[in-house]
């Protein structure tokens, strides 16, 4: 058992003990949690990430729903402790189905079980990974000159170079990327380029962009998994690799960048653990649509609402983002990364990225 897992068990036992102590003293038991509402989310300008504020609420057994959630919490605490003791792990989906055997404590939906897992992270200041809970989705793919040491399920370590020791699909990031599982050993890469779509990731790989420009390519797979964001942050901090994020040109892709750079509201309790505030945007902008005369699609009503919301979002509160968002609204168009193929399959690696990355001083 790792020190993190020991700490997780201690923290979970403290929660159970608190509930039992309240019952023993004749009180109605409750758990205090930060309010997970938009009004209690603040943008920490010092660290450049989203965080929960100081407002709290109580999950009390005074009401039936609160009593049921406390009962479910006790079952989940025991379930997690058993997994850690037996060196097992579970997906969030499996935990939801396992609760079918908990009679009155069973979850009515997976959203309930997912939220409870997040609540336990907040209360204990531990990570879901320390609870041996895994997401359904796997991590991203990585290709480039990075050598790591990964521990397999039998406790053996294996040295892997993410360029020379992998196939075309690259190295798959595991759900747990902490130091006890994965060590970052060495790299001759100059920067990380995190790519939204699989098609563009494969284009950069096929064109040899990683070797020609000393790039470490990371496929985000759309909105990136927590392990992907954590992996990027570790590379940035421990190996001093600059990060650029290459996405489509639409409001949802802008938010993908924001989740990598500043954190997402849903994971505000661990933003400092996941976010890379120094990350820069190199994706398709409204200016690119005009300058390169890219093929486009019209903005939908939902796109327009999202862009207007981003104008009020502190993550986009600078001259660059305000200008690009307002220009996109004016154009009433959006574009995909692969629209660059209008100029040929090599255009993105021969001209578009080198020119933009040189202007950003990422390439010299």
C-alpha positions in Angstrom: 0.0 0.0 0.0 1.4 3.4 -1.0 1.6 6.4 1.4 -1.2 8.0 -0.7 -3.4 5.0 -0.2 -2.6 4.9 3.5 -3.6 8.6 3.7 -6.8 7.9 1.8 -7.8 5.1 4.2 -7.1 7.3 7.2 -9.1 10.2 5.8 -12.1 7.9 4.9 -12.0 6.4 8.4 -12.1 10.0 9.8 -15.3 10.6 7.9 -16.9 7.4 9.2 -15.7 8.2 12.8 -17.2 11.7 12.6 -20.6 10.3 11.5 -20.6 7.6 14.3 -19.5 10.2 16.9 -22.4 12.5 16.0 -24.8 9.6 16.3 -23.3 8.5 19.6 -23.7 11.9 21.1 -27.4 12.1 20.0 -26.9 14.5 17.1 -28.3 14.2 13.7 -25.2 13.3 11.5 -24.1 15.6 8.7 -21.2 16.1 6.4 -20.0 19.6 5.5 -19.0 20.3 1.9 -18.1 23.3 -0.2 -21.1 24.4 -2.2 -20.6 23.1 -5.8 -22.4 25.9 -7.5 -21.4 28.5 -10.0 -21.8 31.2 -7.4 -19.1 29.5 -5.3 -16.5 29.1 -8.0 -13.8 31.8 -8.2 -10.9 32.2 -10.5 -7.6 32.4 -8.6 -5.6 34.9 -10.5 -2.4 34.1 -8.5 -2.4 30.5 -9.6 -4.4 30.9 -12.8 -6.9 28.2 -11.9 -10.5 27.7 -10.9 -11.2 27.0 -7.2 -14.1 26.6 -4.9 -14.9 29.5 -2.6 -15.5 29.4 1.1 -19.3 28.9 1.0 -20.3 25.5 2.4 -23.4 23.4 2.8 -24.4 20.4 5.0 -25.5 17.0 3.9 -27.7 16.2 6.8 -29.8 13.2 7.8 -32.6 15.5 8.8 -34.2 14.8 5.4 -34.6 11.4 3.7 -32.4 12.3 0.7 -29.6 13.5 2.9 -29.9 10.4 5.1 -29.7 8.2 2.0 -26.6 9.9 0.8 -24.9 9.5 4.2 -25.8 5.8 4.1 -24.4 5.5 0.6 -21.3 7.3 1.8 -20.7 4.7 4.5 -21.1 1.9 1.9 -18.7 3.6 -0.5 -16.1 4.1 2.3 -16.1 0.4 3.1 -16.0 -0.5 -0.6 -12.9 1.7 -1.2 -11.2 0.5 1.9 -11.7 -3.1 0.8 -10.3 -2.4 -2.7 -7.2 -0.7 -1.2 -6.6 -3.6 1.2 -7.0 -6.2 -1.6 -5.1 -4.2 -4.3 -8.2 -4.0 -6.5 -9.6 -1.2 -8.5 -13.0 -0.3 -9.9 -14.4 1.9 -12.6 -16.9 4.5 -11.6 -19.4 2.5 -13.6 -18.6 -0.7 -11.7 -19.1 1.1 -8.4 -22.5 2.2 -9.6 -23.6 -1.4 -10.4 -22.0 -2.8 -7.3 -24.4 -0.6 -5.3 -27.3 -2.7 -6.6 -26.4 -5.0 -3.8 -26.6 -2.3 -1.1 -30.4 -2.5 -0.8 -31.7 1.0 0.3 -28.2 2.5 -0.2 -28.1 1.7 -3.9 -27.6 4.7 -6.2 -30.5 5.8 -8.4 -28.2 6.9 -11.2 -24.5 7.0 -12.0 -24.4 10.7 -11.7 -25.1 10.2 -8.0 -22.2 7.8 -7.6 -19.9 10.0 -9.6 -20.7 13.1 -7.5 -20.2 11.2 -4.3 -16.7 10.1 -5.5 -15.9 13.8 -6.2 -17.4 14.8 -2.8 -15.0 12.4 -1.1 -12.1 13.9 -3.0 -13.1 17.4 -1.7 -13.6 16.3 1.9 -10.4 14.2 2.2 -8.1 16.3 -0.1 -7.2 12.9 -1.6 -7.5 12.0 -5.3 -10.0 9.6 -6.8 -7.0 7.6 -8.0 -5.9 7.1 -4.4 -9.3 5.5 -3.8 -8.6 3.0 -6.6 -11.5 4.4 -8.7 -10.9 4.6 -12.4 -12.8 6.5 -15.1 -14.4 4.6 -18.0 -12.3 6.5 -20.6 -8.6 5.8 -21.0 -5.9 8.4 -21.2 -4.5 10.0 -24.3 -1.8 8.8 -26.7 1.7 10.2 -26.7 4.4 10.1 -29.4 7.8 11.7 -29.1 11.2 11.5 -27.6 10.2 10.9 -23.9 11.6 8.0 -21.9 9.5 6.9 -18.9 9.5 4.1 -16.4 6.1 2.5 -15.8 5.1 0.0 -13.1 3.0 -2.9 -14.5 0.2 -4.6 -12.6 2.6 -7.2 -11.2 4.8 -4.4 -9.6 7.6 -4.6 -12.2 9.0 -1.5 -13.8 9.5 -1.2 -17.6 11.5 1.4 -19.4 9.7 2.8 -22.5 10.6 5.4 -25.0 7.4 7.0 -26.4 8.9 7.2 -29.9 11.2 4.2 -30.3 9.4 1.6 -28.3 5.8 2.2 -29.5 3.8 1.6 -32.6 1.8 4.1 -34.7 -0.8 4.5 -32.0 1.8 5.7 -29.5 2.1 5.3 -25.7 -1.3 5.1 -23.9 -1.4 7.2 -20.8 -2.7 5.1 -17.8 -5.4 6.4 -15.4 -2.8 6.8 -12.6 0.2 8.9 -13.7 1.6 9.6 -10.2 5.3 9.1 -9.4 4.7 5.7 -7.7 3.3 4.4 -11.0 5.1 6.4 -13.7 8.5 8.1 -13.6 9.5 10.7 -16.2 13.2 9.9 -16.9 14.4 11.9 -19.9 13.4 13.8 -23.0 15.1 15.7 -25.8 11.8 17.2 -26.8 11.6 21.0 -26.9 7.9 21.4 -26.3 4.6 19.6 -26.0 1.8 20.1 -28.5 -1.5 18.8 -27.2 -3.8 18.0 -30.1 -7.6 17.8 -29.9 -8.5 15.4 -32.7 -7.3 12.0 -33.6 -7.1 12.8 -37.3 -4.8 15.8 -36.7 -2.7 13.8 -34.2 -2.2 11.1 -36.8 -1.4 13.7 -39.5 1.4 15.2 -37.3 2.7 11.7 -36.6 2.7 10.6 -40.2 4.4 13.8 -41.3 7.1 13.3 -38.7 6.4 16.6 -36.9 7.7 15.2 -33.6 11.1 14.4 -35.0 11.5 17.4 -37.3 10.7 20.0 -34.7 11.5 18.2 -31.4 7.8 18.0 -30.4 6.2 15.7 -27.9 2.7 15.0 -29.4 -0.2 14.3 -27.0 -3.7 13.4 -28.3 -6.3 15.0 -26.1 -9.2 12.9 -27.4 -11.5 15.9 -27.3 -12.1 17.1 -23.7 -9.1 15.5 -22.1 -9.2 13.0 -19.3 -7.9 13.9 -15.9 -4.9 11.6 -16.3 -4.0 13.4 -19.6 -4.1 16.9 -18.0 -2.1 15.6 -15.0 0.5 14.0 -17.3 0.9 17.3 -19.3 1.2 19.2 -16.0 3.9 16.9 -14.8 5.9 17.2 -18.0 5.6 20.9 -17.9 6.8 21.3 -14.3 9.3 18.4 -14.0 10.8 18.5 -17.4 10.4 22.3 -18.1 8.6 21.6 -21.4 6.4 24.5 -22.8 2.9 23.4 -23.7 0.8 24.5 -26.7 -2.8 23.4 -27.3 -3.9 22.8 -30.9 -7.7 22.6 -31.3 -10.5 23.2 -33.7 -11.8 26.8 -34.0 -15.1 26.7 -32.1 -16.3 27.7 -28.6 -16.1 24.1 -27.3 -12.5 23.7 -28.4 -11.7 27.0 -26.7 -13.0 25.4 -23.5 -10.8 22.4 -24.1 -7.8 24.7 -24.1 -9.1 26.4 -20.9 -9.5 23.1 -19.1 -5.8 22.3 -19.9 -4.5 25.7 -19.0 -6.8 26.9 -16.1 -8.9 23.9 -15.0 -12.6 23.1 -15.4 -15.3 24.1 -13.0 -16.3 20.5 -12.4 -12.8 19.7 -11.1 -12.2 23.0 -9.3 -11.2 21.2 -6.1 -8.1 19.8 -7.9 -7.3 22.5 -10.4 -3.8 23.1 -9.0 -3.1 19.4 -9.5 -4.4 19.3 -13.1 -4.0 22.7 -14.8 -1.0 24.1 -16.6 -1.5 27.9 -16.5 1.5 28.5 -18.8 -0.1 26.6 -21.7 -0.6 28.6 -24.9 -3.3 28.4 -27.6 -2.1 27.5 -31.1 -5.5 26.3 -32.4 -7.7 27.6 -35.2 -8.8 31.1 -34.5 -11.3 33.4 -36.1 -8.3 35.3 -37.6 -7.1 32.0 -39.2 -10.5 31.5 -40.8 -10.1 34.9 -42.5 -6.4 34.8 -43.1 -6.3 31.3 -44.6 -9.8 31.4 -46.1 -10.6 28.1 -44.5 -13.7 26.1 -45.2 -16.2 26.7 -42.4 -19.5 25.8 -40.9 -22.1 28.3 -39.6 -22.3 28.9 -35.9 -25.3 27.2 -34.2 -27.5 29.0 -31.7 -25.7 26.9 -29.0 -22.3 28.0 -30.4 -23.3 31.6 -30.2 -24.6 31.3 -26.6 -21.3 29.6 -25.7 -19.2 32.3 -27.2 -21.2 35.0 -25.4 -20.7 33.2 -22.2 -17.0 33.0 -22.8 -16.9 36.8 -23.1 -17.8 36.8 -19.4 -15.5 33.9 -18.5 -12.4 35.1 -16.6 -10.4 32.4 -18.4 -10.8 34.4 -21.6 -10.5 37.8 -20.1 -7.7 39.2 -22.2 -7.3 41.2 -25.4 -6.5 38.2 -27.5 -9.5 36.1 -26.5 -12.0 39.0 -26.5 -10.8 39.9 -30.0 -11.0 36.4 -31.4 -14.4 35.6 -29.8 -15.9 38.8 -31.0 -14.5 38.2 -34.5 -15.9 34.7 -34.6 -19.3 36.0 -33.6 -19.1 38.6 -36.4 -18.0 36.1 -39.0 -20.7 33.7 -37.7 -18.4 30.8 -38.7 -16.3 28.1 -37.1 -13.7 25.8 -38.6 -12.0 22.4 -37.9 -8.3 21.8 -37.6 -8.5 19.5 -40.7 -9.8 22.4 -42.8 -6.1 23.2 -43.3 -6.0 20.2 -45.6 -7.5 22.6 -48.2 -3.9 23.4 -49.0 -2.6 19.8 -49.0 -1.7 17.2 -46.4 1.7 18.8 -45.5 0.5 22.4 -45.1 -0.2 22.1 -41.4 3.3 20.8 -40.6 5.2 22.7 -43.3 3.7 26.1 -42.9 0.8 26.6 -40.5 2.3 25.3 -37.2 6.0 26.3 -37.9 4.9 29.9 -38.7 2.6 30.2 -35.6 5.0 28.5 -33.2 7.8 30.7 -34.4 5.7 33.8 -33.9 5.0 32.6 -30.3 8.8 32.0 -29.8 8.1 28.3 -29.2 10.2 27.5 -32.2 13.4 29.6 -32.9 
